[in-house]
Amino acid sequence: MDFTSKLYKAKFIKRYKRFFSDHILVDGTIVMAHCANTGAMLGVTEEGVTSWLSKSDDPKRKLKWSWELVQKGDTYIGINTHNPNKIVQEAIQNNEIPELSNYSSLKREVKYGTNSKIDILLKDEIKKDCYVEIKNVHLSRKKRIAEFPDAITSRGTKHLKELSLVSQSGLRAVMLYLIQRNDCNFFKIAKDIDKEYAEAFNDAIKAGVEVICIDTILSSDAINIGKNIQLILDK
């Protein structure tokens, strides 16, 4: 996924009221940017960290700036939770995810379960319908290990339970964790942060839900699918 416009380098100042963040541009200008990420954003909101912002010229937008990336040394971290579905859709359509390739149709935000919408529904005349739920991952508290979630997520737990029911009905259910950082080789569930989510995750695996963990190749120009990384399961 190429960024549709140039990204501007800045320094992060603070985040507040969940959706707002302040940054100082290279020229010293302080701007307010929209923050799409509603999680705790652990490890990516230290004052002074390098941030990358996109700018919109849409007159209808209240905030012209959006916070896209954090950069720590050579590590880029994608924090815009509006991007993962676009990244995964593009990768599926380009047959870059073998586990999800060669379906004849792809639809986004399809209603299913109890007041839920699946991120991507894949259909084919021969294959079973495939329900794909996508989660953005940016948390890493230990070297080379990505984790999810970074805060209690009752919505995420609900999605796992819905996927379990899909799998039990005989259809295909996939939980895809998109690791929006380029410095991890492993992925695990942060049980200490959300015990209920961890339990729902284990139940989902037992119910036949497939888990795919994929990292990304990030820069200030684009975010693209990388390699599959290993899932670490609790013993």
MDAnalysis code that builds the backbone (N, CA, C; Angstrom):
import MDAnalysis as mda
import numpy as np

u = mda.Universe.empty(705, n_residues=235, atom_resindex=np.repeat(np.arange(235), 3), trajectory=True)
u.add_TopologyAttr("name", ["N", "CA", "C"] * 235)
u.add_TopologyAttr("resid", np.arange(1, 236))
u.add_TopologyAttr("resname", ["MET", "ASP", "PHE", "THR", "SER", "LYS", "LEU", "TYR", "LYS", "ALA", "LYS", "PHE", "ILE", "LYS", "ARG", "TYR", "LYS", "ARG", "PHE", "PHE", "SER", "ASP", "HIS", "ILE", "LEU", "VAL", "ASP", "GLY", "THR", "ILE", "VAL", "MET", "ALA", "HIS", "CYS", "ALA", "ASN", "THR", "GLY", "ALA", "MET", "LEU", "GLY", "VAL", "THR", "GLU", "GLU", "GLY", "VAL", "THR", "SER", "TRP", "LEU", "SER", "LYS", "SER", "ASP", "ASP", "PRO", "LYS", "ARG", "LYS", "LEU", "LYS", "TRP", "SER", "TRP", "GLU", "LEU", "VAL", "GLN", "LYS", "GLY", "ASP", "THR", "TYR", "ILE", "GLY", "ILE", "ASN", "THR", "HIS", "ASN", "PRO", "ASN", "LYS", "ILE", "VAL", "GLN", "GLU", "ALA", "ILE", "GLN", "ASN", "ASN", "GLU", "ILE", "PRO", "GLU", "LEU", "SER", "ASN", "TYR", "SER", "SER", "LEU", "LYS", "ARG", "GLU", "VAL", "LYS", "TYR", "GLY", "THR", "ASN", "SER", "LYS", "ILE", "ASP", "ILE", "LEU", "LEU", "LYS", "ASP", "GLU", "ILE", "LYS", "LYS", "ASP", "CYS", "TYR", "VAL", "GLU", "ILE", "LYS", "ASN", "VAL", "HIS", "LEU", "SER", "ARG", "LYS", "LYS", "ARG", "ILE", "ALA", "GLU", "PHE", "PRO", "ASP", "ALA", "ILE", "THR", "SER", "ARG", "GLY", "THR", "LYS", "HIS", "LEU", "LYS", "GLU", "LEU", "SER", "LEU", "VAL", "SER", "GLN", "SER", "GLY", "LEU", "ARG", "ALA", "VAL", "MET", "LEU", "TYR", "LEU", "ILE", "GLN", "ARG", "ASN", "ASP", "CYS", "ASN", "PHE", "PHE", "LYS", "ILE", "ALA", "LYS", "ASP", "ILE", "ASP", "LYS", "GLU", "TYR", "ALA", "GLU", "ALA", "PHE", "ASN", "ASP", "ALA", "ILE", "LYS", "ALA", "GLY", "VAL", "GLU", "VAL", "ILE", "CYS", "ILE", "ASP", "THR", "ILE", "LEU", "SER", "SER", "ASP", "ALA", "ILE", "ASN", "ILE", "GLY", "LYS", "ASN", "ILE", "GLN", "LEU", "ILE", "LEU", "ASP", "LYS"])
u.atoms.positions = np.array([
    [0.840, -1.194, 0.000],
    [0.000, 0.000, 0.000],
    [0.875, 1.242, 0.000],
    [0.837, 1.978, -1.091],
    [1.574, 3.234, -1.162],
    [0.781, 4.322, -0.448],
    [1.467, 5.198, 0.254],
    [0.791, 6.362, 0.804],
    [0.377, 7.258, -0.347],
    [-0.835, 7.774, -0.278],
    [-1.378, 8.548, -1.394],
    [-0.770, 9.937, -1.487],
    [-0.125, 10.368, -0.412],
    [0.542, 11.666, -0.432],
    [1.833, 11.589, 0.374],
    [2.662, 12.566, 0.221],
    [3.932, 12.632, 0.928],
    [3.722, 12.624, 2.441],
    [4.597, 11.918, 3.170],
    [4.573, 11.970, 4.629],
    [5.586, 12.996, 5.118],
    [5.210, 13.663, 6.192],
    [6.044, 14.713, 6.762],
    [6.644, 14.234, 8.080],
    [7.958, 14.421, 8.213],
    [8.664, 14.005, 9.417],
    [8.428, 15.014, 10.528],
    [8.243, 14.498, 11.758],
    [7.970, 15.365, 12.893],
    [8.480, 14.712, 14.172],
    [8.274, 15.400, 15.288],
    [8.537, 14.846, 16.609],
    [7.225, 14.828, 17.386],
    [6.935, 13.674, 18.003],
    [5.710, 13.535, 18.779],
    [5.810, 14.336, 20.073],
    [4.721, 15.051, 20.402],
    [4.666, 15.813, 21.648],
    [3.755, 15.126, 22.667],
    [2.481, 14.952, 22.284],
    [1.547, 14.310, 23.209],
    [0.313, 13.816, 22.462],
    [-0.375, 12.872, 23.096],
    [-1.654, 12.360, 22.602],
    [-2.701, 12.638, 23.671],
    [-3.911, 13.001, 23.259],
    [-4.947, 13.328, 24.242],
    [-6.336, 13.116, 23.641],
    [-7.304, 12.900, 24.514],
    [-8.690, 12.642, 24.115],
    [-8.771, 11.544, 23.052],
    [-7.885, 10.570, 23.150],
    [-7.838, 9.378, 22.288],
    [-7.518, 9.672, 20.830],
    [-8.222, 10.641, 20.229],
    [-8.106, 10.828, 18.779],
    [-7.223, 12.003, 18.366],
    [-6.633, 12.691, 19.319],
    [-5.846, 13.873, 18.987],
    [-4.390, 13.690, 19.408],
    [-3.491, 14.242, 18.615],
    [-2.076, 14.184, 18.963],
    [-1.388, 15.444, 18.433],
    [-0.403, 15.912, 19.183],
    [0.359, 17.089, 18.775],
    [1.765, 16.674, 18.345],
    [2.258, 17.315, 17.302],
    [3.582, 17.012, 16.752],
    [4.244, 18.309, 16.336],
    [5.569, 18.326, 16.335],
    [6.306, 19.490, 15.858],
    [7.044, 19.116, 14.586],
    [6.744, 19.825, 13.509],
    [7.349, 19.557, 12.215],
    [8.813, 20.008, 12.202],
    [9.510, 19.604, 11.162],
    [10.931, 19.925, 11.035],
    [11.163, 21.437, 11.051],
    [10.209, 22.203, 10.522],
    [10.377, 23.663, 10.472],
    [9.970, 24.353, 11.773],
    [9.580, 23.546, 12.778],
    [9.220, 24.113, 14.073],
    [7.736, 24.347, 14.276],
    [6.939, 24.141, 13.242],
    [5.499, 24.334, 13.351],
    [4.867, 23.208, 14.168],
    [4.012, 23.556, 15.118],
    [3.285, 22.550, 15.895],
    [1.926, 22.311, 15.247],
    [1.608, 21.043, 14.959],
    [0.345, 20.696, 14.309],
    [-0.408, 19.656, 15.132],
    [-1.732, 19.686, 15.002],
    [-2.590, 18.692, 15.637],
    [-2.959, 17.642, 14.590],
    [-2.738, 16.370, 14.907],
    [-3.010, 15.297, 13.949],
    [-4.040, 14.320, 14.508],
    [-4.843, 13.778, 13.623],
    [-5.798, 12.747, 14.014],
    [-5.063, 11.454, 14.335],
    [-5.444, 10.811, 15.427],
    [-4.875, 9.523, 15.820],
    [-5.966, 8.473, 15.703],
    [-5.863, 7.603, 14.701],
    [-6.901, 6.599, 14.457],
    [-6.852, 5.452, 15.457],
    [-5.721, 5.303, 16.133],
    [-5.517, 4.169, 17.048],
    [-6.172, 4.459, 18.394],
    [-7.140, 3.625, 18.792],
    [-7.847, 3.846, 20.051],
    [-7.269, 3.028, 21.199],
    [-6.222, 2.248, 20.939],
    [-5.619, 1.428, 21.986],
    [-4.735, 2.244, 22.913],
    [-4.029, 1.552, 23.792],
    [-3.154, 2.234, 24.746],
    [-1.891, 2.762, 24.075],
    [-1.518, 2.195, 22.946],
    [-0.332, 2.599, 22.194],
    [0.931, 2.516, 23.048],
    [1.042, 1.429, 23.787],
    [2.198, 1.231, 24.652],
    [3.484, 1.213, 23.826],
    [4.474, 1.940, 24.298],
    [5.781, 1.899, 23.663],
    [5.956, 2.770, 22.442],
    [4.921, 3.504, 22.031],
    [5.060, 4.326, 20.825],
    [4.671, 5.785, 21.058],
    [4.446, 6.168, 22.306],
    [4.010, 7.538, 22.583],
    [4.969, 8.280, 23.514],
    [6.246, 7.920, 23.440],
    [7.213, 8.665, 24.231],
    [7.448, 10.046, 23.597],
    [7.419, 11.075, 24.420],
    [7.639, 12.422, 23.916],
    [8.987, 12.510, 23.210],
    [8.982, 13.099, 22.027],
    [10.210, 13.284, 21.271],
    [10.493, 12.208, 20.241],
    [9.704, 11.111, 20.258],
    [9.921, 10.052, 19.275],
    [9.589, 10.588, 17.886],
    [10.277, 10.088, 16.863],
    [10.021, 10.531, 15.494],
    [8.664, 10.035, 15.010],
    [7.885, 10.917, 14.447],
    [6.574, 10.555, 13.908],
    [6.507, 10.984, 12.444],
    [5.661, 10.307, 11.695],
    [5.442, 10.639, 10.292],
    [3.961, 10.909, 10.082],
    [3.654, 12.036, 9.455],
    [2.277, 12.494, 9.304],
    [1.907, 12.636, 7.834],
    [0.643, 12.339, 7.542],
    [0.113, 12.628, 6.210],
    [-0.757, 13.878, 6.309],
    [-0.928, 14.547, 5.178],
    [-1.697, 15.790, 5.149],
    [-2.779, 15.692, 4.090],
    [-3.984, 16.099, 4.446],
    [-5.113, 16.074, 3.517],
    [-5.539, 17.498, 3.171],
    [-5.886, 17.695, 1.917],
    [-6.383, 18.998, 1.481],
    [-7.905, 19.028, 1.385],
    [-8.560, 17.964, 1.893],
    [-10.017, 17.888, 1.870],
    [-10.600, 18.973, 2.779],
    [-11.355, 19.921, 2.240],
    [-11.900, 21.020, 3.052],
    [-12.928, 20.548, 4.088],
    [-13.467, 19.340, 3.901],
    [-14.475, 18.818, 4.833],
    [-13.854, 18.231, 6.099],
    [-12.544, 17.972, 6.066],
    [-11.875, 17.381, 7.227],
    [-11.593, 18.437, 8.291],
    [-11.898, 18.082, 9.546],
    [-11.632, 18.995, 10.647],
    [-10.134, 19.061, 10.929],
    [-9.457, 17.915, 10.844],
    [-8.014, 17.866, 11.044],
    [-7.346, 17.502, 9.722],
    [-6.454, 18.346, 9.255],
    [-5.793, 18.098, 7.977],
    [-4.699, 17.037, 8.093],
    [-4.162, 16.865, 9.317],
    [-3.040, 15.957, 9.522],
    [-3.508, 14.637, 10.120],
    [-2.829, 13.539, 9.738],
    [-3.086, 12.210, 10.315],
    [-1.757, 11.582, 10.708],
    [-1.742, 10.922, 11.851],
    [-0.532, 10.274, 12.348],
    [-0.448, 8.882, 11.749],
    [0.611, 8.603, 10.979],
    [0.738, 7.339, 10.262],
    [1.773, 6.388, 10.881],
    [2.955, 6.904, 11.186],
    [4.067, 6.052, 11.602],
    [4.816, 6.634, 12.792],
    [5.477, 5.726, 13.509],
    [6.483, 6.082, 14.500],
    [7.792, 5.481, 14.000],
    [8.882, 6.169, 14.220],
    [10.186, 5.640, 13.831],
    [11.132, 5.679, 15.014],
    [11.723, 4.512, 15.307],
    [12.735, 4.406, 16.356],
    [13.992, 3.817, 15.722],
    [14.969, 4.644, 15.446],
    [16.154, 4.165, 14.749],
    [15.772, 3.672, 13.371],
    [16.091, 2.400, 13.066],
    [15.747, 1.813, 11.775],
    [14.374, 1.138, 11.790],
    [13.702, 1.172, 12.927],
    [12.414, 0.492, 13.055],
    [11.257, 1.450, 12.808],
    [10.446, 1.110, 11.799],
    [9.221, 1.858, 11.533],
    [8.050, 1.084, 12.145],
    [7.099, 1.807, 12.727],
    [5.941, 1.189, 13.377],
    [4.677, 1.872, 12.865],
    [3.790, 1.105, 12.260],
    [2.539, 1.656, 11.746],
    [1.496, 1.722, 12.842],
    [0.986, 2.911, 13.105],
    [0.005, 3.049, 14.185],
    [-1.390, 3.447, 13.686],
    [-1.532, 3.685, 12.394],
    [-2.838, 4.042, 11.850],
    [-3.661, 2.773, 11.627],
    [-4.685, 2.572, 12.456],
    [-5.486, 1.352, 12.393],
    [-6.476, 1.353, 11.219],
    [-6.494, 2.416, 10.443],
    [-7.312, 2.426, 9.229],
    [-6.592, 1.750, 8.059],
    [-5.283, 1.511, 8.207],
    [-4.497, 0.981, 7.096],
    [-4.482, -0.540, 6.939],
    [-4.487, -1.332, 8.033],
    [-4.316, -2.783, 7.870],
    [-5.275, -3.440, 6.893],
    [-6.556, -3.082, 6.913],
    [-7.503, -3.721, 5.997],
    [-7.152, -3.439, 4.538],
    [-6.696, -2.203, 4.276],
    [-6.288, -1.845, 2.917],
    [-5.049, -2.650, 2.502],
    [-4.097, -2.761, 3.435],
    [-2.856, -3.483, 3.147],
    [-3.151, -4.952, 2.843],
    [-3.989, -5.570, 3.671],
    [-4.303, -6.984, 3.502],
    [-5.131, -7.204, 2.240],
    [-6.097, -6.344, 1.985],
    [-6.901, -6.485, 0.768],
    [-6.016, -6.451, -0.469],
    [-5.133, -5.484, -0.521],
    [-4.228, -5.363, -1.668],
    [-3.359, -6.608, -1.811],
    [-2.870, -7.124, -0.687],
    [-2.014, -8.310, -0.723],
    [-2.784, -9.539, -1.196],
    [-4.024, -9.691, -0.746],
    [-4.848, -10.826, -1.186],
    [-5.106, -10.736, -2.686],
    [-5.459, -9.561, -3.147],
    [-5.762, -9.392, -4.564],
    [-4.532, -9.614, -5.447],
    [-3.353, -9.423, -4.869],
    [-2.104, -9.673, -5.603],
    [-1.551, -11.075, -5.343],
    [-2.356, -11.905, -4.664],
    [-1.955, -13.286, -4.320],
    [-0.631, -13.334, -3.552],
    [-0.456, -12.388, -2.622],
    [0.762, -12.323, -1.825],
    [0.629, -13.045, -0.486],
    [-0.586, -13.519, -0.176],
    [-0.807, -14.302, 1.034],
    [-1.285, -15.680, 0.592],
    [-0.380, -16.671, 0.507],
    [-0.734, -17.983, -0.045],
    [-1.967, -18.609, 0.607],
    [-2.102, -18.437, 1.920],
    [-3.222, -19.048, 2.632],
    [-4.575, -18.482, 2.193],
    [-4.558, -17.311, 1.571],
    [-5.816, -16.645, 1.200],
    [-5.881, -16.344, -0.292],
    [-5.160, -17.103, -1.075],
    [-5.085, -16.818, -2.513],
    [-6.144, -17.570, -3.313],
    [-6.373, -17.060, -4.516],
    [-7.218, -17.711, -5.530],
    [-8.687, -17.843, -5.142],
    [-9.221, -16.829, -4.494],
    [-10.678, -16.728, -4.306],
    [-11.228, -15.828, -5.407],
    [-12.458, -16.089, -5.818],
    [-13.008, -15.361, -6.958],
    [-13.593, -14.002, -6.582],
    [-13.936, -13.794, -5.289],
    [-14.481, -12.494, -4.901],
    [-14.027, -12.111, -3.501],
    [-13.937, -10.808, -3.287],
    [-13.544, -10.253, -1.991],
    [-14.494, -9.114, -1.652],
    [-15.065, -9.170, -0.465],
    [-15.935, -8.087, -0.002],
    [-15.467, -7.613, 1.370],
    [-15.641, -6.322, 1.613],
    [-15.234, -5.724, 2.880],
    [-16.455, -5.410, 3.742],
    [-16.259, -5.480, 5.050],
    [-17.267, -5.040, 6.027],
    [-18.630, -5.696, 5.793],
    [-18.655, -7.021, 5.754],
    [-19.895, -7.769, 5.543],
    [-20.483, -8.151, 6.905],
    [-21.775, -7.911, 7.059],
    [-22.436, -8.230, 8.328],
    [-22.472, -9.732, 8.553],
    [-22.241, -10.146, 9.801],
    [-22.327, -11.560, 10.174],
    [-22.473, -11.646, 11.680],
    [-22.797, -12.834, 12.171],
    [-22.884, -13.035, 13.612],
    [-23.890, -12.111, 14.269],
    [-23.565, -11.640, 15.463],
    [-24.450, -10.769, 16.239],
    [-23.933, -9.336, 16.176],
    [-24.548, -8.555, 15.299],
    [-24.169, -7.146, 15.141],
    [-22.671, -6.958, 14.890],
    [-22.086, -7.839, 14.094],
    [-20.672, -7.727, 13.753],
    [-20.518, -7.578, 12.243],
    [-19.340, -7.075, 11.860],
    [-18.975, -7.002, 10.446],
    [-17.596, -7.621, 10.288],
    [-17.491, -8.553, 9.356],
    [-16.196, -9.182, 9.109],
    [-15.364, -8.250, 8.229],
    [-14.077, -8.161, 8.508],
    [-13.227, -7.246, 7.752],
    [-13.187, -7.614, 6.276],
    [-12.972, -8.908, 5.998],
    [-12.921, -9.376, 4.608],
    [-13.636, -10.715, 4.496],
    [-14.509, -10.834, 3.520],
    [-15.177, -12.102, 3.218],
    [-14.734, -12.546, 1.823],
    [-14.125, -13.724, 1.777],
    [-13.668, -14.296, 0.505],
    [-14.627, -15.391, 0.075],
    [-14.993, -15.381, -1.204],
    [-15.907, -16.385, -1.729],
    [-15.349, -16.998, -3.011],
    [-15.788, -18.234, -3.252],
    [-15.364, -18.946, -4.450],
    [-16.386, -20.045, -4.725],
    [-16.534, -20.412, -5.983],
    [-17.515, -21.443, -6.342],
    [-17.129, -22.811, -5.795],
    [-15.837, -23.040, -5.615],
    [-15.370, -24.349, -5.170],
    [-15.026, -24.354, -3.683],
    [-14.361, -23.324, -3.221],
    [-13.899, -23.279, -1.832],
    [-14.993, -22.834, -0.873],
    [-14.780, -23.141, 0.392],
    [-15.671, -22.656, 1.440],
    [-15.502, -21.146, 1.594],
    [-16.588, -20.476, 1.987],
    [-16.479, -19.054, 2.311],
    [-15.431, -18.877, 3.403],
    [-14.653, -17.809, 3.296],
    [-13.572, -17.570, 4.244],
    [-13.758, -16.200, 4.903],
    [-13.941, -16.214, 6.214],
    [-14.143, -14.991, 6.992],
    [-12.802, -14.586, 7.610],
    [-12.338, -13.374, 7.267],
    [-11.016, -12.921, 7.715],
    [-11.157, -11.694, 8.607],
    [-10.756, -11.831, 9.849],
    [-10.712, -10.710, 10.792],
    [-9.256, -10.249, 10.899],
    [-9.031, -8.934, 10.852],
    [-7.677, -8.383, 10.832],
    [-7.453, -7.504, 12.058],
    [-6.319, -7.711, 12.713],
    [-5.954, -6.876, 13.854],
    [-4.594, -6.234, 13.606],
    [-4.508, -4.951, 13.917],
    [-3.246, -4.227, 13.811],
    [-2.399, -4.477, 15.051],
    [-1.139, -4.802, 14.849],
    [-0.224, -5.086, 15.965],
    [0.954, -4.119, 15.904],
    [1.165, -3.381, 16.980],
    [2.340, -2.503, 17.044],
    [3.149, -2.708, 18.324],
    [2.593, -3.441, 19.291],
    [3.234, -3.599, 20.595],
    [4.382, -4.609, 20.543],
    [5.515, -4.238, 21.138],
    [6.632, -5.160, 21.329],
    [7.349, -4.765, 22.615],
    [7.192, -5.609, 23.644],
    [7.827, -5.317, 24.937],
    [9.118, -6.090, 25.122],
    [9.298, -7.157, 24.357],
    [10.530, -7.936, 24.392],
    [11.101, -7.992, 22.988],
    [12.403, -7.985, 22.894],
    [13.082, -7.944, 21.604],
    [12.601, -9.054, 20.675],
    [12.228, -8.676, 19.484],
    [11.823, -9.588, 18.408],
    [10.442, -10.227, 18.611],
    [9.702, -9.832, 19.655],
    [8.387, -10.431, 19.915],
    [7.301, -9.357, 19.830],
    [6.365, -9.535, 18.904],
    [5.206, -8.656, 18.796],
    [4.064, -9.228, 19.623],
    [3.210, -8.337, 20.148],
    [2.125, -8.786, 21.014],
    [0.810, -8.061, 20.701],
    [-0.273, -8.723, 21.008],
    [-1.615, -8.149, 20.900],
    [-2.479, -8.772, 21.996],
    [-3.361, -8.001, 22.622],
    [-3.606, -6.570, 22.443],
    [-2.716, -5.727, 23.352],
    [-2.814, -4.404, 23.202],
    [-2.043, -3.525, 24.085],
    [-2.945, -2.873, 25.136],
    [-4.233, -3.278, 25.127],
    [-5.207, -2.811, 26.111],
    [-6.364, -3.803, 26.118],
    [-7.177, -3.781, 27.150],
    [-8.338, -4.675, 27.198],
    [-9.255, -4.369, 26.010],
    [-9.652, -5.405, 25.293],
    [-10.469, -5.228, 24.106],
    [-11.662, -6.189, 24.109],
    [-12.768, -5.738, 24.632],
    [-13.979, -6.566, 24.640],
    [-14.469, -6.794, 23.214],
    [-14.246, -5.815, 22.344],
    [-14.632, -5.952, 20.936],
    [-13.807, -7.045, 20.270],
    [-12.506, -7.081, 20.569],
    [-11.658, -8.117, 20.012],
    [-12.052, -9.501, 20.493],
    [-12.425, -9.594, 21.762],
    [-12.891, -10.875, 22.317],
    [-14.158, -11.333, 21.616],
    [-15.062, -10.392, 21.373],
    [-16.300, -10.718, 20.663],
    [-15.998, -11.255, 19.265],
    [-15.049, -10.637, 18.586],
    [-14.701, -11.085, 17.237],
    [-14.176, -12.523, 17.241],
    [-13.373, -12.867, 18.232],
    [-12.858, -14.241, 18.330],
    [-14.006, -15.234, 18.540],
    [-14.957, -14.859, 19.366],
    [-16.103, -15.746, 19.618],
    [-16.961, -15.897, 18.368],
    [-17.121, -14.816, 17.619],
    [-17.886, -14.871, 16.367],
    [-17.178, -15.772, 15.346],
    [-15.851, -15.645, 15.259],
    [-15.090, -16.486, 14.343],
    [-15.190, -17.957, 14.736],
    [-15.204, -18.218, 16.019],
    [-15.337, -19.606, 16.493],
    [-16.637, -20.211, 16.010],
    [-17.707, -19.436, 16.053],
    [-19.011, -19.920, 15.589],
    [-19.001, -20.155, 14.081],
    [-18.306, -19.289, 13.352],
    [-18.180, -19.466, 11.900],
    [-17.480, -20.786, 11.598],
    [-16.374, -21.031, 12.288],
    [-15.619, -22.264, 12.070],
    [-16.443, -23.493, 12.432],
    [-17.157, -23.423, 13.525],
    [-17.978, -24.553, 13.968],
    [-19.135, -24.823, 13.010],
    [-19.520, -23.802, 12.226],
    [-20.610, -23.990, 11.257],
    [-20.128, -24.689, 9.987],
    [-18.801, -24.897, 9.881],
    [-18.251, -25.583, 8.714],
    [-17.604, -24.672, 7.698],
    [-17.642, -23.358, 7.948],
    [-16.998, -22.417, 7.047],
    [-15.586, -22.124, 7.547],
    [-14.840, -21.387, 6.757],
    [-13.459, -21.105, 7.112],
    [-13.372, -19.771, 7.862],
    [-12.651, -19.759, 8.977],
    [-12.492, -18.554, 9.788],
    [-11.003, -18.312, 10.026],
    [-10.571, -17.072, 9.756],
    [-9.153, -16.727, 9.866],
    [-8.983, -15.479, 10.720],
    [-8.107, -15.585, 11.695],
    [-7.695, -14.419, 12.483],
    [-6.315, -14.019, 12.001],
    [-6.225, -12.839, 11.362],
    [-4.957, -12.398, 10.787],
    [-4.416, -11.224, 11.598],
    [-3.227, -11.409, 12.157],
    [-2.560, -10.349, 12.901],
    [-1.513, -9.719, 11.983],
    [-1.708, -8.448, 11.668],
    [-0.770, -7.735, 10.817],
    [0.184, -6.942, 11.708],
    [1.427, -7.383, 11.739],
    [2.428, -6.743, 12.597],
    [3.004, -5.556, 11.837],
    [2.568, -4.361, 12.218],
    [3.010, -3.152, 11.522],
    [4.315, -2.630, 12.122],
    [5.300, -3.484, 12.102],
    [6.665, -3.104, 12.480],
    [7.613, -4.103, 11.838],
    [8.879, -3.707, 11.678],
    [9.802, -4.522, 10.886],
    [10.935, -5.108, 11.724],
    [10.685, -5.307, 13.033],
    [11.769, -5.792, 13.891],
    [11.386, -7.005, 14.734],
    [10.356, -7.751, 14.305],
    [9.885, -8.893, 15.107],
    [9.873, -10.180, 14.283],
    [10.217, -11.281, 14.954],
    [10.211, -12.608, 14.325],
    [9.168, -13.536, 14.940],
    [8.550, -13.083, 16.033],
    [7.581, -13.911, 16.744],
    [6.377, -13.060, 17.145],
    [5.254, -13.758, 17.356],
    [4.031, -13.084, 17.810],
    [3.401, -13.890, 18.929],
    [2.880, -13.190, 19.937],
    [2.161, -13.870, 21.017],
    [1.033, -12.990, 21.525],
    [0.096, -13.635, 22.206],
    [-1.010, -12.917, 22.833],
    [-0.545, -12.369, 24.185],
    [-0.867, -11.104, 24.452],
    [-0.469, -10.458, 25.706],
    [-1.494, -10.809, 26.797],
    [-1.347, -12.000, 27.326],
    [-2.291, -12.512, 28.315],
    [-2.349, -11.645, 29.560],
    [-1.223, -11.073, 29.950],
    [-1.189, -10.246, 31.153],
    [-1.972, -8.947, 30.987],
    [-2.180, -8.527, 29.737],
    [-2.934, -7.300, 29.484],
    [-4.428, -7.569, 29.404],
    [-4.816, -8.676, 28.752],
    [-6.240, -9.002, 28.631],
    [-6.421, -10.520, 28.721],
    [-6.716, -10.991, 29.922],
    [-6.860, -12.427, 30.165],
    [-8.043, -13.007, 29.396],
    [-9.154, -12.271, 29.326],
    [-10.335, -12.771, 28.622],
    [-10.056, -12.943, 27.130],
    [-9.315, -12.003, 26.559],
    [-8.974, -12.127, 25.143],
    [-8.108, -13.361, 24.921],
    [-7.156, -13.580, 25.804],
    [-6.276, -14.746, 25.685],
    [-7.069, -16.039, 25.755],
    [-8.037, -16.095, 26.653],
    [-8.881, -17.293, 26.781],
    [-9.722, -17.498, 25.525],
    [-10.273, -16.398, 24.988],
    [-11.083, -16.493, 23.770],
    [-10.218, -16.922, 22.586],
    [-8.959, -16.475, 22.579],
    [-8.026, -16.862, 21.515],
    [-7.771, -18.363, 21.549],
    [-7.497, -18.902, 22.731],
    [-7.252, -20.340, 22.862],
    [-8.489, -21.144, 22.486],
    [-9.673, -20.655, 22.888],
    [-10.924, -21.329, 22.532],
    [-11.140, -21.307, 21.019],
    [-10.766, -20.193, 20.392],
    [-10.943, -20.060, 18.938],
    [-10.077, -21.062, 18.188],
    [-8.854, -21.240, 18.633],
    [-7.969, -22.229, 18.000],
    [-8.562, -23.626, 18.133],
    [-9.080, -23.943, 19.315],
    [-9.709, -25.249, 19.531],
    [-10.937, -25.433, 18.637],
    [-11.602, -24.319, 18.324],
    [-12.805, -24.377, 17.484],
    [-12.468, -24.461, 15.999],
    [-11.166, -24.372, 15.670],
    [-10.755, -24.501, 14.281],
    [-10.427, -23.202, 13.578],
    [-10.421, -22.091, 14.313],
    [-10.054, -20.816, 13.700],
    [-8.567, -20.836, 13.340],
    [-8.259, -20.450, 12.122],
    [-6.866, -20.388, 11.668],
    [-6.244, -19.053, 12.096],
    [-4.968, -19.086, 12.417],
    [-4.260, -17.868, 12.812],
    [-3.110, -17.623, 11.843],
    [-3.057, -16.428, 11.278],
    [-1.976, -16.032, 10.384],
    [-1.328, -14.780, 10.971],
    [-0.015, -14.809, 11.122],
    [0.742, -13.667, 11.645],
    [1.711, -13.208, 10.564],
    [1.575, -11.972, 10.124],
    [2.400, -11.468, 9.029],
    [3.003, -10.126, 9.413],
    [4.298, -9.968, 9.162],
    [4.902, -8.668, 9.415],
    [4.811, -7.801, 8.164],
    [5.370, -6.616, 8.219],
    [5.239, -5.680, 7.114],
    [6.587, -5.048, 6.777],
    [6.660, -4.544, 5.563],
    [7.820, -3.786, 5.107],
    [7.376, -2.325, 5.082],
    [7.942, -1.527, 5.978],
    [7.473, -0.164, 6.166],
    [8.532, 0.871, 5.801],
    [8.055, 1.993, 5.278],
    [8.898, 3.156, 5.030],
    [7.979, 4.368, 4.998],
    [8.550, 5.530, 4.794],
    [7.727, 6.733, 4.701],
    [7.030, 6.838, 3.345],
    [7.242, 5.849, 2.478],
    [6.599, 5.827, 1.161],
    [5.462, 4.811, 1.069],
    [5.610, 3.683, 1.785],
    [4.634, 2.604, 1.620],
    [4.683, 1.625, 2.788],
    [3.606, 0.855, 2.919],
    [3.559, -0.276, 3.852],
    [3.076, -1.474, 3.062],
    [3.900, -2.515, 3.005],
    [3.549, -3.700, 2.228],
    [3.715, -4.973, 3.053],
    [3.029, -6.007, 2.622],
    [3.103, -7.301, 3.282],
    [4.532, -7.823, 3.283],
    [4.933, -8.393, 4.430],
    [6.249, -8.990, 4.543],
    [6.152, -10.502, 4.621],
    [6.772, -11.065, 5.656],
    [6.826, -12.524, 5.799],
    [5.929, -12.997, 6.940],
    [5.566, -14.269, 6.892],
    [4.868, -14.885, 8.022],
    [5.843, -15.024, 9.184],
    [5.369, -14.745, 10.394],
    [6.225, -14.931, 11.565],
    [5.582, -15.951, 12.489],
    [6.391, -16.520, 13.355],
    [5.962, -17.651, 14.188],
    [5.070, -17.226, 15.336],
    [4.009, -17.971, 15.537],
    [3.103, -17.765, 16.662],
    [3.605, -18.529, 17.868],
    [3.726, -17.856, 19.004],
    [4.101, -18.486, 20.249],
    [2.834, -18.738, 21.064],
    [2.548, -19.980, 21.359],
    [1.353, -20.324, 22.121],
    [1.703, -20.525, 23.587],
    [0.806, -20.110, 24.479],
    [0.990, -20.383, 25.898],
    [0.893, -21.861, 26.145],
    [1.783, -22.350, 27.013],
    [1.758, -23.777, 27.334],
    [0.739, -24.050, 28.434],
])
